[in-house]
Structure formats: structure tokens, C-alpha cells
Amino acid sequence: MTFLMIRHKVEDYEKWKVVYDTHKGTRNEYGVKEKYVLRNIEDTNQVTILFEIADISKSKEFLSSSSLQEAMKKAGVLSKPEFYFLTG
């Protein structure tokens, strides 16, 4: 299995989550399937998301897509996202 982990800080988790949830169809088009959405205990606006991915190339296309950039801006992402490709 291959995974993609994204970590970033958001302005307001509840606002972010609404936008994140509406972007599910786009993630699915790129083969990026949510496994976990996690929040830092000490800073609940620090978000880590783990996705299972089918194709690293398609996932990289997703990460550089204008759709994702626009969604992150709309959702109030404050920090530059950190992206990690992982295997288990």
C-alpha cells in the first residue's frame, strides 16, 4: 500500500472541514482516498490527513492542481502544506 500524508495549519478547523468535505469528489478522481483526518491535541487547527493512493503520479497531479490550490485558499489553510509519500 502507498499513502500520502498532508500536514498544515488552518485558520479555523470547522470552516476548513466544510470545504475539505466538499472537495471529496475531486480527490476521488485522482485516486486519493481518505483514511484519517487528525488534529493536533495541543493545537486543534494543526491538521494531518492520511490518504491511501493508487498512483503516485496521479497524486502528484492532484497536489499541483488548481482545484486543490483554490480549495486550500477557500478553506483558510495558513501554512505551506507538507506532503509525504509513505509505504507500509
MINU-242214 format. One line per field, with one value per atom (N, C-alpha, C, O): residue number from 1; x, y, z; residue in three letters. Coordinates in steps of 0.001 Angstrom, whole numbers, plus 500000, padded with zeros to 6 digits. Atoms other than C-alpha are relative to their C-alpha. Layout:
! MINU-242214
num = c(NUM / ...)
east = c(X / ...)
north = c(Y / ...)
up = c(Z / ...)
residu = c(ala / ...)
END
This chain:
! MINU-242214
num = c(1 / 1 / 1 / 1 / 2 / 2 / 2 / 2 / 3 / 3 / 3 / 3 / 4 / 4 / 4 / 4 / 5 / 5 / 5 / 5 / 6 / 6 / 6 / 6 / 7 / 7 / 7 / 7 / 8 / 8 / 8 / 8 / 9 / 9 / 9 / 9 / 10 / 10 / 10 / 10 / 11 / 11 / 11 / 11 / 12 / 12 / 12 / 12 / 13 / 13 / 13 / 13 / 14 / 14 / 14 / 14 / 15 / 15 / 15 / 15 / 16 / 16 / 16 / 16 / 17 / 17 / 17 / 17 / 18 / 18 / 18 / 18 / 19 / 19 / 19 / 19 / 20 / 20 / 20 / 20 / 21 / 21 / 21 / 21 / 22 / 22 / 22 / 22 / 23 / 23 / 23 / 23 / 24 / 24 / 24 / 24 / 25 / 25 / 25 / 25 / 26 / 26 / 26 / 26 / 27 / 27 / 27 / 27 / 28 / 28 / 28 / 28 / 29 / 29 / 29 / 29 / 30 / 30 / 30 / 30 / 31 / 31 / 31 / 31 / 32 / 32 / 32 / 32 / 33 / 33 / 33 / 33 / 34 / 34 / 34 / 34 / 35 / 35 / 35 / 35 / 36 / 36 / 36 / 36 / 37 / 37 / 37 / 37 / 38 / 38 / 38 / 38 / 39 / 39 / 39 / 39 / 40 / 40 / 40 / 40 / 41 / 41 / 41 / 41 / 42 / 42 / 42 / 42 / 43 / 43 / 43 / 43 / 44 / 44 / 44 / 44 / 45 / 45 / 45 / 45 / 46 / 46 / 46 / 46 / 47 / 47 / 47 / 47 / 48 / 48 / 48 / 48 / 49 / 49 / 49 / 49 / 50 / 50 / 50 / 50 / 51 / 51 / 51 / 51 / 52 / 52 / 52 / 52 / 53 / 53 / 53 / 53 / 54 / 54 / 54 / 54 / 55 / 55 / 55 / 55 / 56 / 56 / 56 / 56 / 57 / 57 / 57 / 57 / 58 / 58 / 58 / 58 / 59 / 59 / 59 / 59 / 60 / 60 / 60 / 60 / 61 / 61 / 61 / 61 / 62 / 62 / 62 / 62 / 63 / 63 / 63 / 63 / 64 / 64 / 64 / 64 / 65 / 65 / 65 / 65 / 66 / 66 / 66 / 66 / 67 / 67 / 67 / 67 / 68 / 68 / 68 / 68 / 69 / 69 / 69 / 69 / 70 / 70 / 70 / 70 / 71 / 71 / 71 / 71 / 72 / 72 / 72 / 72 / 73 / 73 / 73 / 73 / 74 / 74 / 74 / 74 / 75 / 75 / 75 / 75 / 76 / 76 / 76 / 76 / 77 / 77 / 77 / 77 / 78 / 78 / 78 / 78 / 79 / 79 / 79 / 79 / 80 / 80 / 80 / 80 / 81 / 81 / 81 / 81 / 82 / 82 / 82 / 82 / 83 / 83 / 83 / 83 / 84 / 84 / 84 / 84 / 85 / 85 / 85 / 85 / 86 / 86 / 86 / 86 / 87 / 87 / 87 / 87 / 88 / 88 / 88 / 88)
east = c(500829 / 500000 / 500870 / 501950 / 499310 / 501069 / 499072 / 497864 / 500776 / 499956 / 500575 / 501746 / 499622 / 500059 / 499573 / 498416 / 500319 / 500250 / 500181 / 501202 / 499940 / 499487 / 499813 / 498940 / 500104 / 500037 / 500066 / 500913 / 499997 / 499195 / 499179 / 498421 / 500751 / 497796 / 498871 / 499043 / 501165 / 494346 / 499542 / 499828 / 500509 / 492667 / 498946 / 498978 / 501107 / 489575 / 499621 / 499183 / 500219 / 489144 / 498599 / 498448 / 501381 / 485341 / 499763 / 499140 / 500118 / 485472 / 500775 / 500271 / 499165 / 488299 / 499308 / 499299 / 500601 / 486427 / 498839 / 498670 / 501117 / 483349 / 500526 / 500016 / 499425 / 485462 / 500677 / 500524 / 499324 / 487559 / 498990 / 499225 / 501007 / 484436 / 499388 / 499088 / 500590 / 483047 / 500987 / 500587 / 498969 / 486326 / 500234 / 501132 / 499808 / 485960 / 499939 / 500750 / 500134 / 484822 / 501261 / 501654 / 498761 / 487952 / 501107 / 501853 / 498977 / 490198 / 499787 / 500744 / 500302 / 488432 / 500394 / 500854 / 499616 / 489031 / 501492 / 501905 / 498553 / 492765 / 500446 / 501645 / 499650 / 492628 / 500570 / 501359 / 499521 / 493282 / 498852 / 497901 / 501093 / 491146 / 500346 / 501354 / 499777 / 490882 / 499978 / 499100 / 499972 / 491879 / 499746 / 498919 / 500126 / 492223 / 500160 / 500991 / 499804 / 491778 / 500276 / 499437 / 499551 / 493680 / 500318 / 500732 / 499701 / 494093 / 500988 / 500921 / 499046 / 496951 / 499247 / 498393 / 500681 / 495818 / 500254 / 499344 / 499645 / 497644 / 499613 / 499452 / 500396 / 496711 / 499030 / 499447 / 501007 / 493453 / 499821 / 499054 / 500002 / 493959 / 501199 / 501400 / 498911 / 497034 / 499424 / 499076 / 500699 / 495660 / 500982 / 501865 / 499255 / 497221 / 498984 / 498072 / 500929 / 495446 / 500798 / 501844 / 499367 / 496388 / 499061 / 497890 / 500753 / 495231 / 500658 / 501881 / 499490 / 495598 / 499954 / 498954 / 499955 / 496676 / 500252 / 500891 / 499847 / 496564 / 501206 / 501828 / 498974 / 499134 / 500710 / 500080 / 499242 / 501903 / 499947 / 499806 / 500034 / 501926 / 498684 / 498675 / 501315 / 498179 / 499888 / 499306 / 500038 / 498578 / 500792 / 500378 / 499199 / 501303 / 499244 / 499337 / 500845 / 498961 / 498967 / 498715 / 500980 / 496355 / 500623 / 500033 / 499336 / 498834 / 500322 / 500365 / 499676 / 499706 / 498787 / 498922 / 501197 / 496129 / 499496 / 499608 / 500586 / 494491 / 498789 / 498491 / 501158 / 491428 / 500405 / 499731 / 499534 / 493400 / 500472 / 500167 / 499503 / 495098 / 498839 / 498879 / 501169 / 491743 / 499255 / 498816 / 500696 / 490155 / 500754 / 500135 / 499219 / 493015 / 499880 / 499776 / 500147 / 492762 / 498620 / 498507 / 501371 / 488973 / 499821 / 499072 / 500142 / 489348 / 500782 / 500591 / 499236 / 491773 / 501262 / 501640 / 498721 / 494977 / 501027 / 501207 / 499070 / 497608 / 501445 / 502176 / 498595 / 500868 / 500165 / 499214 / 499704 / 502548 / 499843 / 500463 / 500206 / 501363 / 501284 / 502086 / 498912 / 503902 / 499399 / 498361 / 500480 / 503471 / 501019 / 502217 / 499111 / 504906 / 499356 / 498180 / 500442 / 504589 / 500607 / 501809 / 499594 / 504744 / 499593 / 498662 / 500367 / 504651 / 499981 / 500685 / 500124 / 503699 / 500347 / 500291)
north = c(498814 / 500000 / 501246 / 501274 / 498724 / 503545 / 501064 / 501053 / 498968 / 506551 / 501378 / 501529 / 498598 / 510314 / 500637 / 500528 / 499279 / 512340 / 501487 / 501913 / 498544 / 516063 / 500611 / 500205 / 499315 / 518344 / 501497 / 501985 / 498540 / 522028 / 500603 / 499915 / 499252 / 524682 / 500738 / 501267 / 499321 / 526120 / 501100 / 501077 / 498880 / 529293 / 499539 / 499909 / 500484 / 527534 / 498600 / 498432 / 501386 / 523744 / 499772 / 499131 / 500253 / 523770 / 500552 / 499886 / 499409 / 526113 / 499149 / 498846 / 500819 / 524067 / 498690 / 498272 / 501331 / 520778 / 500044 / 499112 / 499870 / 522002 / 500026 / 499314 / 499901 / 522943 / 498687 / 498211 / 501278 / 519767 / 498932 / 498202 / 501021 / 517585 / 500199 / 499220 / 499750 / 519271 / 499692 / 499626 / 500270 / 518508 / 498498 / 498112 / 501455 / 514708 / 499451 / 498600 / 500496 / 514133 / 500210 / 499339 / 499707 / 515778 / 499066 / 498537 / 500929 / 513707 / 498614 / 497958 / 501329 / 510546 / 499876 / 498820 / 500012 / 511482 / 499724 / 499127 / 500204 / 511433 / 498736 / 498479 / 501226 / 508164 / 500244 / 499443 / 499622 / 509894 / 499755 / 500534 / 500431 / 508119 / 500256 / 499762 / 499655 / 509484 / 498768 / 497912 / 501024 / 507163 / 500640 / 500160 / 499329 / 509571 / 501514 / 501987 / 498569 / 513264 / 500166 / 499836 / 499902 / 514041 / 501439 / 502229 / 498661 / 517149 / 499893 / 498972 / 499934 / 518063 / 500286 / 501171 / 499836 / 517791 / 501391 / 501997 / 498705 / 520981 / 501182 / 502295 / 498948 / 522992 / 499369 / 498817 / 500708 / 521740 / 500562 / 500008 / 499488 / 523894 / 499495 / 499905 / 500691 / 521816 / 498664 / 497814 / 501146 / 519153 / 499078 / 499539 / 501020 / 515908 / 499064 / 498574 / 500864 / 513866 / 498870 / 499103 / 501159 / 510358 / 499457 / 499182 / 500529 / 509136 / 498722 / 498588 / 501133 / 505799 / 500411 / 500958 / 499580 / 506365 / 498801 / 497824 / 501073 / 504196 / 500239 / 499285 / 499664 / 506045 / 501279 / 502328 / 498840 / 508395 / 501139 / 502299 / 498954 / 510272 / 500763 / 501992 / 499346 / 510962 / 500832 / 501917 / 499259 / 512039 / 501293 / 502321 / 498790 / 514497 / 500999 / 502207 / 499122 / 515883 / 500689 / 501887 / 499449 / 516346 / 501103 / 502171 / 499025 / 518166 / 501305 / 502360 / 498781 / 520632 / 500579 / 501556 / 499552 / 521066 / 501353 / 501675 / 498714 / 524473 / 499787 / 500626 / 500310 / 522838 / 499896 / 500437 / 500135 / 521902 / 501347 / 501698 / 498696 / 525301 / 500925 / 501607 / 499159 / 527089 / 499528 / 500350 / 500531 / 524773 / 500345 / 500712 / 499686 / 525321 / 501482 / 501843 / 498564 / 529078 / 500286 / 501005 / 499808 / 528996 / 499464 / 500030 / 500651 / 526711 / 500684 / 500372 / 499296 / 529029 / 499285 / 499358 / 500629 / 526987 / 501111 / 501934 / 498927 / 529196 / 499688 / 500561 / 500346 / 527303 / 499248 / 498685 / 500788 / 525770 / 498525 / 498059 / 501419 / 522145 / 499186 / 499414 / 500965 / 519419 / 498735 / 498266 / 501209 / 516378 / 498892 / 499111 / 501157 / 512913 / 498798 / 498506 / 501267 / 509757 / 498902 / 498894 / 501036 / 506690 / 498616 / 498492 / 501371 / 502924 / 499191 / 499503 / 500802 / 500286 / 498564 / 497761)
up = c(500000 / 500000 / 500000 / 500591 / 500033 / 499294 / 500573 / 500339 / 499321 / 501295 / 499702 / 499353 / 500073 / 501070 / 501310 / 501713 / 498776 / 504268 / 499725 / 499184 / 500143 / 504228 / 501379 / 502146 / 498708 / 507197 / 499762 / 499013 / 500100 / 507510 / 501128 / 501812 / 498994 / 509819 / 499291 / 498193 / 500563 / 509199 / 500950 / 502147 / 499209 / 510376 / 501004 / 502178 / 499169 / 511722 / 499520 / 498382 / 500407 / 511698 / 499448 / 498408 / 500446 / 511368 / 498595 / 497767 / 501339 / 508351 / 498987 / 497906 / 500875 / 506821 / 499655 / 498498 / 500193 / 507290 / 499019 / 498233 / 500940 / 505392 / 498563 / 497698 / 501347 / 502360 / 499625 / 498501 / 500233 / 502681 / 499578 / 498615 / 500308 / 502657 / 498612 / 497929 / 501320 / 499528 / 498870 / 497707 / 501002 / 497716 / 499795 / 499047 / 500045 / 498117 / 498579 / 498215 / 501368 / 494526 / 499179 / 498403 / 500722 / 493151 / 500459 / 499634 / 499486 / 495435 / 499407 / 498996 / 500536 / 494262 / 498529 / 498097 / 501419 / 490605 / 499823 / 498829 / 500052 / 491329 / 500741 / 500848 / 499279 / 493294 / 501377 / 501878 / 498668 / 496622 / 500982 / 501050 / 499114 / 499253 / 501464 / 501971 / 498589 / 502786 / 500897 / 500788 / 498955 / 505617 / 501366 / 502141 / 498710 / 508561 / 499851 / 499075 / 499811 / 509351 / 501486 / 502324 / 498609 / 512547 / 500354 / 499506 / 499499 / 514683 / 501151 / 501965 / 498916 / 516969 / 501302 / 501337 / 498717 / 520595 / 500587 / 501152 / 499408 / 521644 / 499119 / 499620 / 500936 / 518530 / 499001 / 497983 / 500794 / 517035 / 498592 / 497805 / 501363 / 513937 / 499195 / 498052 / 500705 / 513020 / 499539 / 500359 / 500570 / 510666 / 499276 / 498553 / 500735 / 509412 / 499369 / 500036 / 500729 / 506753 / 499375 / 498767 / 500613 / 505661 / 498931 / 499193 / 501128 / 502256 / 499500 / 499545 / 500750 / 500537 / 498534 / 498069 / 501395 / 496952 / 499087 / 499476 / 500980 / 493842 / 499101 / 498635 / 500980 / 491713 / 500448 / 500581 / 499525 / 492866 / 498981 / 499367 / 501034 / 489538 / 500020 / 499946 / 499934 / 489723 / 501273 / 501258 / 498736 / 493348 / 499896 / 500432 / 500200 / 492360 / 499124 / 499343 / 500818 / 489684 / 500892 / 500760 / 499063 / 492422 / 500844 / 501012 / 499125 / 494671 / 499287 / 499920 / 500738 / 491924 / 499257 / 498519 / 500724 / 490647 / 500512 / 501695 / 499616 / 490625 / 500902 / 501752 / 499158 / 492188 / 501471 / 502349 / 498614 / 495303 / 500533 / 501673 / 499549 / 495493 / 500363 / 501387 / 499738 / 495281 / 501248 / 502053 / 498827 / 497869 / 501280 / 502278 / 498804 / 500331 / 500351 / 501523 / 499742 / 499934 / 500598 / 501591 / 499524 / 500406 / 501424 / 502221 / 498699 / 503438 / 501109 / 502285 / 498975 / 505211 / 500440 / 501609 / 499670 / 505051 / 500166 / 499269 / 499669 / 506695 / 499646 / 499181 / 500212 / 506347 / 498685 / 498145 / 501194 / 503343 / 500377 / 501333 / 499660 / 503314 / 499846 / 498940 / 500091 / 503976 / 499408 / 499875 / 500661 / 501684 / 500170 / 499990 / 499853 / 502349 / 499312 / 499531 / 500565 / 500275 / 500861 / 501125 / 499051 / 502521 / 499492 / 498696 / 500314 / 502149 / 501296 / 502257 / 498786 / 504657 / 499773 / 500704)
residu = c(met / met / met / met / thr / thr / thr / thr / phe / phe / phe / phe / leu / leu / leu / leu / met / met / met / met / ile / ile / ile / ile / arg / arg / arg / arg / his / his / his / his / lys / lys / lys / lys / val / val / val / val / glu / glu / glu / glu / asp / asp / asp / asp / tyr / tyr / tyr / tyr / glu / glu / glu / glu / lys / lys / lys / lys / trp / trp / trp / trp / lys / lys / lys / lys / val / val / val / val / val / val / val / val / tyr / tyr / tyr / tyr / asp / asp / asp / asp / thr / thr / thr / thr / his / his / his / his / lys / lys / lys / lys / gly / gly / gly / gly / thr / thr / thr / thr / arg / arg / arg / arg / asn / asn / asn / asn / glu / glu / glu / glu / tyr / tyr / tyr / tyr / gly / gly / gly / gly / val / val / val / val / lys / lys / lys / lys / glu / glu / glu / glu / lys / lys / lys / lys / tyr / tyr / tyr / tyr / val / val / val / val / leu / leu / leu / leu / arg / arg / arg / arg / asn / asn / asn / asn / ile / ile / ile / ile / glu / glu / glu / glu / asp / asp / asp / asp / thr / thr / thr / thr / asn / asn / asn / asn / gln / gln / gln / gln / val / val / val / val / thr / thr / thr / thr / ile / ile / ile / ile / leu / leu / leu / leu / phe / phe / phe / phe / glu / glu / glu / glu / ile / ile / ile / ile / ala / ala / ala / ala / asp / asp / asp / asp / ile / ile / ile / ile / ser / ser / ser / ser / lys / lys / lys / lys / ser / ser / ser / ser / lys / lys / lys / lys / glu / glu / glu / glu / phe / phe / phe / phe / leu / leu / leu / leu / ser / ser / ser / ser / ser / ser / ser / ser / ser / ser / ser / ser / ser / ser / ser / ser / leu / leu / leu / leu / gln / gln / gln / gln / glu / glu / glu / glu / ala / ala / ala / ala / met / met / met / met / lys / lys / lys / lys / lys / lys / lys / lys / ala / ala / ala / ala / gly / gly / gly / gly / val / val / val / val / leu / leu / leu / leu / ser / ser / ser / ser / lys / lys / lys / lys / pro / pro / pro / pro / glu / glu / glu / glu / phe / phe / phe / phe / tyr / tyr / tyr / tyr / phe / phe / phe / phe / leu / leu / leu / leu / thr / thr / thr / thr / gly / gly / gly / gly)
END
